Amino acid sequence: MLFLTPGWDHELFVLINQGLRSSLLDALMPAVSWPVWIWLGLALGLAWLVKNKGWRKAWPVLAVGAAVLLANATCDLLKDQAGRVRPLNALAGTNYHEDGEWRQRPAGFAAKDQTGSSYPSSHAANAMAFAVVVMAFWPAGRRFLWLVPLLAGYSRVYLGKHYPTDVFAGWLTGLAAALLVLAVLAIFGRNQASGSSWPSSAARARKRR
C-alpha cells in the first residue's frame, strides 16, 4: 500500500459515513452511486444525436464515452499499484450498503484484508470525466453538471466504499482523462480543418493559372 490513511481523511470519512446520516440519504445514495446512470445518459444522447443529426454528428457522445473509459482504465491501474483497503473492510463502525441493504461493522471488527481496491474511486473518476466533456460541448449545462461528480463522490463515502482521498484522486483522474480526450479532439479538429482547406486552396490556384 502506498500510504496510511491521514487523520483528517479518517475524520472526514467518519463524519460523512456515520455522523451525517438520514433516512432520506440512506434511500438516495445507493441510487446516486449507480454507475448505469452515466451509460444510460450516453445511450440517450447518442440516440438523440443520431436521430436528429445523423451518425456524423454523434462524435461528441463518443468522446464522452472515450473519456469515461480512459478514466476507468486508469483507475484500475492505479488501484493495483495502491492496494488500499476499502473503509468497509478496514474500519469498525463503518456503515455500508451491500446486497440491497444497509449494514454496519461491529465495534470489535478487525481488518483482515491486506490489500484492496479503494484508491482511487472509479465512480468519482467516471463521473468527473463525463461531466467535464459534456460541459465542453454544452456550456449551458455547467449550471448543474458539476453536481454529477460531487454527488457521485459523496455517495461513495456515504456508502462506506471509499475514503475522501479516494474520491479526490478519482476526480483528478477523471479530469485528466477528460482534458486528454478534449486535447486530442482539438488537435484532430485543427488537422481536419487544415486538411479540408488545402484542396480548395489548390483548386483556386489552378483556376488562377
Secondary structure as UniProt FT lines:
FT   HELIX           7..14
FT   HELIX           15..19
FT   HELIX           23..32
FT   HELIX           36..53
FT   HELIX           55..57
FT   HELIX           59..82
FT   HELIX           87..89
FT   TURN            92..93
FT   STRAND          95..98
FT   TURN            99..100
FT   STRAND          101..104
FT   TURN            107..108
FT   HELIX           122..137
FT   HELIX           139..141
FT   HELIX           142..145
FT   HELIX           147..158
FT   TURN            159..160
FT   HELIX           164..208
//
